[in-house]
């Protein structure tokens, strides 16, 4: 059993990205999902990629040569949303704790992820809350507890991404703690324009 895993969520349809899969979009010469994975590499022992069947080949190509073991957690029912992706990804890891990160967060701060692992230790979750919103797709979870909570929410028809959290023993990591880390960590790339802006900052 590995101690710490990364779970990258890549199963969305990229509807605001013009029909292309943003997970493998070129971001300053590197597929975006690989940039996310590379940022996670220093703080995880293994990586799980949650995606659809039709994405797997392109994502596998993007992950070639990655220096941590990589496995795939394929969505059994695509288009159920990020909560289902979290559940599927967490079910696929043997790690006690996993950092869940969306594939469109290329500036994820590894130091912040390491801090979230420390804050989650002995609890079910550590979730950033930089403002009134929880960053549930940039958080660390006890894998089995969060997977079970997601499963229960899905079974009762509750698709709100925040719903499983309230079934857990979680800690919210607020603005004072987050001030010590890179604020860009929570930035999403949702459009071609945002991709171009992110590329400018990376080159």
PADO-324219 format. One record per residue (C-alpha): y, x, z. Coordinates in steps of 0.001 Angstrom, whole numbers, plus 500000, padded with zeros to 6 digits. Last residue first. Example, Ala and Ser with C-alpha at 12.3 -4.5 7.8 and 13.67 -1.06 7.14 Angstrom:
! PADO-324219
py,px,pz
498940,513670,507140
495500,512300,507800
! end
This chain:
! PADO-324219
py,px,pz
530633,507246,478940
529669,504987,481827
532963,503144,482264
533280,502425,478551
529695,501174,478513
530489,498664,481256
533406,497288,479223
531207,497001,476130
528529,495161,478103
531148,492846,479615
532317,491953,476109
528749,491371,474942
528334,488885,477791
526520,488589,481122
526798,492046,482670
526693,491485,486421
528662,493418,489050
527191,493502,492555
526910,497302,492850
530476,497704,491594
531626,497568,495241
530135,501027,495824
529222,501318,499497
530911,501818,502875
532870,498560,502529
529539,496717,502521
529246,497015,506283
532628,495372,506910
532108,492862,504102
528907,491340,505495
525215,492132,505465
523538,488829,506293
520371,489298,508339
517295,487193,507704
514514,485551,509684
513431,483300,506843
513313,479603,505975
517063,479606,505341
516622,482219,502646
514307,480038,500601
517138,477629,499677
519720,480148,498424
518529,480107,494808
518834,476318,494699
515792,475066,492786
514499,472642,495437
511649,470645,493900
509497,470508,497027
506919,472832,495523
509665,475187,494323
511060,475491,497833
507608,476144,499309
506826,478799,496705
510154,480504,497318
509474,480603,501070
505974,482010,500481
507317,484712,498186
510026,485515,500733
507521,485961,503562
505017,487940,501479
507541,490447,500155
509634,491108,503225
512896,490947,501348
515691,493287,500279
518692,491941,498392
520602,492046,495113
519387,488809,493521
520215,486854,496686
523823,488042,496777
524976,485436,499310
528271,483746,498536
531202,483208,500927
532330,486813,500461
530505,490166,500396
527307,488562,501712
524556,491081,501146
521027,489924,502020
518654,491644,504425
515346,489825,504641
512230,488963,506635
512884,491007,509758
511358,494126,511325
513092,496393,508811
515573,494370,506760
518581,496445,507855
516872,499702,506878
515829,498356,503469
519366,497048,502980
520762,500506,503723
518496,502060,501096
519728,499446,498597
523316,500328,499494
522661,504025,498919
520994,503193,495610
524184,501446,494418
523487,498947,491626
525830,499815,488750
523604,498485,485972
523321,494979,487470
521999,492990,484473
518301,493396,485287
518722,491460,488528
517691,493251,491709
515036,492451,494311
514421,495276,496783
510906,494957,498121
509329,495190,501548
505676,495352,502616
504663,496807,499279
501556,495543,497494
503673,494047,494731
502809,491269,492280
503543,488325,494592
507088,489655,494975
507709,489506,491235
506341,486000,490840
508333,484665,493773
511538,486361,492658
511055,485035,489141
510491,481533,490453
513754,481806,492386
515481,483163,489279
514882,480077,487135
511933,477978,486030
512503,479042,482418
509050,480535,481844
505951,479048,483491
503439,481789,484291
506284,484334,484527
504780,487746,483872
504766,490253,486710
504650,493685,485117
503784,496995,486734
505600,500334,486881
504538,503386,488912
507583,505606,489544
508928,508373,487330
509774,506210,484327
508443,507800,481156
508518,504619,479087
510549,501863,480827
512471,500758,477731
509243,500617,475716
507676,498466,478427
510714,496172,478256
510304,495756,474504
506590,495027,474815
506960,492663,477781
509692,490414,476488
507527,487801,474743
505345,487447,477839
508349,486592,480009
509720,488965,482635
509389,490211,486210
509363,494003,486321
507674,495556,489335
508615,499071,490444
507010,501556,492789
507936,503929,495623
511563,502826,495916
514801,504541,497046
515413,507314,494501
514131,505180,491585
516473,502216,492101
519322,503584,489983
516820,504534,487287
515458,500994,487288
518910,499480,486795
519699,501903,483964
516290,501170,482465
517046,497453,482501
520269,498120,480584
518543,500027,477795
520170,503501,477571
522615,504832,474954
525840,503632,476566
524249,500291,477426
521831,499293,474680
520506,495806,475361
516972,495771,476765
517561,493293,479579
520284,491602,477519
517717,489881,475351
519676,488759,472294
520740,485131,471796
524473,485682,472010
524665,487130,475497
525729,483957,477299
522237,482452,476992
520501,485592,478245
517184,483686,478461
516269,484894,481935
513029,486730,482663
514424,490141,483604
514280,490247,487395
513691,493778,488659
511484,494114,491721
511725,497453,493513
509096,498476,496000
509115,500024,499449
506147,500890,501641
503417,501318,499078
500000,500000,500000
! end
